[in-house]
Amino acid sequence: QVKQLSEKAHGVVTLFLIAIALALSHHINPVLAFVLGSSVVFINCISPLTFIYIQRYKNKINGPWDEAVPIRRGNKMEGL
């Protein structure tokens, strides 16, 4: 219950801070506010959705950094 409340509160605070940053930057320069808003949307929405989308095309690559997988043949252990 605390975790759910914390996640909701985190989202609300984040949106509030983004709104304040956009409002204050709009007073300085409207183009700056547009660039800031576009960057926030890209980083927080488009990039994660892109990673989720391209995850289906990911290939599993085995290399020397993986743990060894022993192969049993008969009574002997090979690959150690």
Buried (B, 14 or more C-beta within 10 A) or exposed (E): EEEEEEEEEEEEEEEEEBEEBBEEBBEEEEEBBEEBBEEBEEEEEEEEEEEEEEEEEEEEEEEEEEEEEEEEEEEEEEEE
